[in-house]
Amino acid sequence: MNLRELSDILGLSQTTVSRALNGFPEVKEETRRRVREAAEKHGYSPDTRARSLATGRAMAIGHVIPVSSQHQMANVVFADFIAGAGEVYGNLGYDMLISFVTDDEQEQTYRNLVRKRSVDGVIVHGPVRDDFRIPLLQELELPFLVHGRSSDVISSYSWLDVDNVQALRRATAYLIDQGHRRIALLNGPEHMDFAWRRRTGYLNALHEVDITEDPYLMRDGEMTEPFGYSSTVEMLRSDNPPSAILTSSIVIALGVRRAIEECGRTIGKEISVICFDDRISYLPNGTEEPIFTAVRSSVSDAGKRCAELLIEQINTPGTPAAQELWRADLILGQSTGPALQKV
C-alpha cells in the first residue's frame, strides 16, 4: 500500500496523513491516532529513503553511548529505554543509530554525525554533573534531549528526568519512620548526576531528623549484583551493621538479598531493603506482590517520552526547551519492616 491509497481510505489529504505519521504538532491527536491505526491495519510502511529525500532529513535519531571504564551504559536499564524509544521511532518512521564509543571519541562522533547529516537529533544518556556534551551539541546546533539532567550546566536545554532527590528522600524518611537509624546507601557512580541527586535526597532525609551520616554506610559503584552482595556482606559483618539498606537499582538489591540470606539474616524483619525500581521488563519486582519495597518509575515509558519530545523539537525548531520532571512512586513490598530496636 502506498501513501495515496492510505489517504483515500481515510478520506484525508496525503499531506495530512504524512504529517500525522511524522508527528507534526499541528495535526490533531485524534487524527494522528486514526492515521496510525489505519496504517497498522493496512500494513502501510513509509518509505524512509523517499521521505528523507523529500524532506531533507535523515529520518534517524542518534544514541552515542560512552563505553566508560567507570560506568557501563549498555545495561538492562538502557535496553528497556531503547525498547521504549524504538517503539516511537517505528511508529513515526524514524530509524535508530546507536554508536558505542570510548570517552575520548565522543566529541568527534557528534561532529561526524552533524557533518554527514546522519541523524536529525540525538538523545544524551548518562549525564554527569558538568556535562561537556550539552554545550557541544548547542554549538553544533544539533537537536538533542537529555535523559536526566546535568546539575552544573546553567544554559537552557531539553531534558526528561525523575525527581531523584525526592525519591530517595521519601524512601529514607519511610525507613526512619519505621524506627531505622543505621541506614546504608548503595548508590550508582556518584560522578553521574542521577546518583549525586539520590545521595542528596538520602542525606536530606537524615539531616531533617538530625541523624549524622556515617561514611562507612555510603558506597557508590557499578550498579551490579556483585557490588550489592560484597558491600552488604562487609557491612553486616562489621561491629555496627545497618538495620536498613537503600539501593539505586533493583539489580544491586538482588545482591543485597543474597548477602542477607548468606549471613543468616531475614530480609524485611532483621534487615529492611528499599530499591529504586526502573520497572525493567525482564526483571520484574515480583508479580502479584512486590518483592522489594521500592521507589518506582518506568524507564521504558521514559524512553517513549524522550523520543516523542525530541521529534516534536525536530519538527518545530525554535520552540522553548522541553523539560519534564517525573515523580517516582513509593511501592510497599515484602522487604521492609520496623526496626527491631528503636533508638
N, C-alpha and C positions, 0 to 999 in steps of 0.2 A: 504494500500500500504506500502511495506517495502523499505528499502534503495536500495536494489538490483534492484527492479522494477523501481524505480525513476531513478537510474543510467542508466538503459537500455534505458529508454525513451529519456534521454538527450544525450546518447552516450558518457558518461563520466565515469571515474572510480568511484567506491564507495568512495575511499579516497578523490578525488577532490570534490565530492558532499558533503561529510561530512565536509570537511574543509571550503567549501563555506558557508554552513549553520551555522558553528560555528564562522564565522567572522575572519578566519585566514588571515593575511595581504598578504601572498604570492599569494593568489588567485586573479586573475584579477577582477576588479569591474564589467565588462560586464558579466563575468562568474558567479559571485556572484548574480548579478541581475537575470540572466536567470534561475539559480537554484532555487532562492526564488520564482520566478513567477511560475515555474513548480510545486514546492512543494505546493503552494497555490491552483493552478488549479486542481491538482490531489488529494488534501486533505491529503498530506503526513504530518504527525506529528512525529517528532523524539521521540524515547523512552528515556526520560530523565534518567530514572534509569539505563538503559543499557549503555547509554553514560557515566554516572557517574562512573559505574564500569569499563568501558573500559579505560577511561582517568584518573581516579583517582581524578576527580574534583567533587565538589558538584553540579555544574551546577545551582548555585544560587548566587544572588547578595544581599547584606545586606543593609538595611537602618535603622540605630539606631537613633530614634527620641527622644530627650530630652523633657520631659513634664515639662518645667520650670515654676516656679511661675512668672518669669519675661517676658517670651516670649513664645508664643504657636506656635510651628512649624506646627501643624496639622491644617492648614487653607486652604483657597481656592487656594492660590498660590501653596502650597505644593501639593494639589490634582492634579493640572494641570501638575506639574513637574513629578509626579509619573505616570500620564497617558502617558506622552511622553516617559519616560524611559521604562515603561512597554511594549510599542509597540515594542521597540528594543529588549527587553528581549524575548518577544514572538517569534519574527522573528528568533532569534538566539538560541532558545531552552533553555533559562535560566528561572528559577523561581525567584520570588522576596520574600525576607524575611524581613518583617517590624517589628521592635521591639520598643514599646513605653516604655520608662524607665524614672525614676527620674534622676535628675542631678547626684546624688551620685552613681547611678547604672551603669553609662555609662562605666567606665573603666572595671569593671568586666564583663559587657556584651560583650565588644570587646574581652576580653581574653577568654571568653567561646566560642565565635564564632570560634576563632582560635583553641582552644583545641578540640572542637567537629568536626572541619572541616565542619562547617555548610554552609559556603559561600566561594566563590572564591575571593571575593573582596567586598568593601563597598564604598558607596557614603556618604560623610560627608556633613551634612546640617547645615545651620545657623552658620558659623564660627564667633567666636569672635576675638578680635584683637590679643590676645596671647593664641591661642587655644591649650590646652593640648593634644587634640586628635591626632594632626599631629605627634609630636614626639612619642606618644604611638604607633600609627599604624606603624611608621617606625621601632620602636623597635620590634614589633610583626612580622614584615616582611609580613604584610597582604596588598595586593594591594588595593589602595584607590585613590579616586579622590574627591576633594573638590568643591562643588558648591558654589563659592565665593572664597574669599582669607582671610588669616589671616596676618594682616599687620606686626605684631611683630615677626613672625616666619621667620628666615633667611635661614633655610635649604631649599633645592630644593624639591618640591613636585608637584604633578599634580593637576591642577585646571582649572575651566572654570568660568569666571566672566564677568559681564557687567561693562563697564567703568563708574562707578557711579560718580566719580569726574567730568568727562567731561559732563555727562548727566545733572547734577544739575547746573554746571557752565553755560552750554549753556541755560538751562531753565531760570535761574536767569538773565543772560545777555539779553535774549529776553524781559523780563519784564522791565528791566532797559531801554532798547531801546524804549519801549513804554511809557516811562516817569515815571514809578513807582519808588518810593524811599522807601516807607514803605512796605517792602516785608516780609511776615511771612513764616516760615518753620515749618510744622507739620511733624515730622520725625518718623521713627521707633525707637526702643530702641537703644540708641547710644553706648551701650556696644557691639552691633553687628557690625561687620566690615563694612557691606554694608551701614548701617546708618551713621557711622562715616565718611565714604568716601563721602556720599551725603552731609553731613553737610560741609565737607571740600570744595566741589565744590561750594556750595552756598556762603560760606564765601569768597572764591577766587574771585568770580564774584563781590561781593560787594566791596572788597578791591581794585580791579582793577580800580574802578572809585571813590575811596576814600569815600565810604559810610561806616560809622561806624555801626557795627551790634548792634541791640537792643536785649538784652537777653529776654526781655518780649515777643518778636515775635518769639523766637526759642523754640520749645517744642518737646519733644520726648515721645513716649509711645506705647502701643499696637496698631497695625495698624487696628483699628476698626472704624465703622461708628460713634458710640457714642464719641470716642476720637476726631474725626474731628468736630462733632457737638458742644460739650461742649467747646472745645478750641476756636472755631470761635465765638460762642456767647459771650464768655467772652471778646475777643479782640475787637469785633465790638461795644460792649457797653462801651469800655474804652474811655478816653478823646482823645486819639491819635491812632485811629484804623489803621490797614493796608489797603492799596489800592489793594494789591495783596497777594495771598496765594499759596505757593508751598506745595504739599503733597507727601509723599513717597509711596502712594498707591492710586489706584482708589477707594478702599473701604473707606479710610479716606475722599477722595474728595466727596463722596456721603453725608457724614455727614456735610461737609463744605457747600455744596449746600443747604441742608435742613436748616442750620443755617442762611445762607444769605437770603433765602426766608422768613423765620420766622421773621427776623429782618427788613423786608420791603425793602431790597436792591435788586438790579438786577445784577445777575451774568453776567460777560462779559462786563458790562457797568460801574457800580459803583464799583464792586469788580471783579478783574480778578483771575482766578484759573488755575494752571497747576499741573498735577499729574504725577506720574510715573505709566505707564500702562503696566502690565505684560501680556496683551492680554489674559486675563482669558476667557476660552471658554464659560462659562455660565454667565459671567458678562461683556458683550462687551461694549466698549466705543462708543455707537451709532451704526448705521447700515450704511446708505449711507454717512453720515457726522458725524465726531466725536463730541460727546457732549463736552468733555474736550480737550483743548489743552494739549498735553502730550508728555513726552519722553517715547518711546515705545520699548520694547524688549520682545519677546515671551518666557515665562517660559516653555511652552510645548516643544518648539524647544530646549531649554537649557537641558531639561530632556533627550531628544533623544540623543543630542550630548554628554552629560556626560556619558550616558550608552555606546555609541559607543567607546568613548575614554578609558573608564575603561576596557571594554572587549578586546580592542586592547592591552592594557597593560598586561592583564592576559595572552593573547595568545603569547606575545613577551616579556617575562621577561628580565630585564636588559637594556631596551631601555630608553633613556632620558625622563625625566618628560614631560608630555604633558601640555602645558599652552596656553590657548586661552582667549583673551580679546575682548569682543564683544562691538560694538558701538551701543548706543541707538539712535533711530531716533526721531527728533522733529516733531510732527504731530500737525498742527494747527486745532483747533476746535472752538466751539461757546463760550468758557468760558473766552476768553481774549480780551482785547481792550485797547486803550490808556488810560492813567491816566487822570482823569477829570481835574486835575490841575498839571502841570509840575512844579517841584521845581528846 
